[in-house]
């Protein structure tokens, strides 16, 4: 999202702000969506959604369980009904693990 840090879970990128919206954000805005939050993700491909800035994302229904891999923060937001829609990726199973 333009003007918002896109750190990909890396501490050394936490002050770098996006110069423009990603294509998916532009499409969502065009359709009337209002982006209001970015979710947690790990620094590397991992079965858990954890990084050194925000810690570990938890499953809102059972905090002792994980909401999944790199899109786990998004999964937790959707599961807790904190957001009506989310955007995730699935390179290493981050959408499949929570499912």
C-alpha positions, -999 to 999 in steps of 0.1 A, spaced: 0 0 0 14 34 -10 30 52 19 29 22 42 60 1 51 62 -33 33 88 -50 53 82 -86 44 89 -96 80 125 -81 79 135 -57 106 159 -38 83 131 -29 60 106 -16 86 112 21 76 109 16 38 76 28 26 60 17 -7 61 42 -35 29 30 -51 0 6 -45 5 -30 -57 -17 -41 -86 -40 -61 -63 -45 -30 -40 -53 -8 -70 -79 -33 -82 -94 -36 -47 -95 2 -43 -111 5 -77 -138 -19 -66 -145 2 -35 -124 -16 -9 -108 4 18 -74 -11 29 -71 -6 66 -46 -30 80 -16 -51 70 -11 -85 87 18 -103 102 41 -126 81 74 -144 87 108 -132 75 114 -164 55 93 -193 42 81 -209 74 52 -230 87 47 -204 115 38 -168 110 65 -151 132 90 -123 128 113 -103 151 91 -71 150 56 -84 158 62 -118 172 40 -148 163 5 -146 149 -19 -167 169 -51 -186 160 -79 -165 174 -100 -196 183 -71 -214 200 -40 -194 208 -19 -225 213 -23 -233 176 -9 -215 145 -29 -198 118 -4 -211 93 26 -199 74 34 -167 56 -2 -156 52 -11 -167 88 -16 -131 100 -42 -127 73 -58 -160 81 -61 -149 118 -77 -116 108 -102 -134 86 -109 -161 111 -116 -136 139 -139 -116 115 -116 -85 119 -117 -81 81 -142 -92 55 -116 -100 29 -79 -106 27 -50 -111 3 -25 -138 8 1 -158 -12 8 -194 -14 44 -202 -24 52 -227 3 17 -236 15 8 -206 36 -28 -207 24 -30 -245 24 -16 -251 59 -44 -232 77 -70 -247 55 
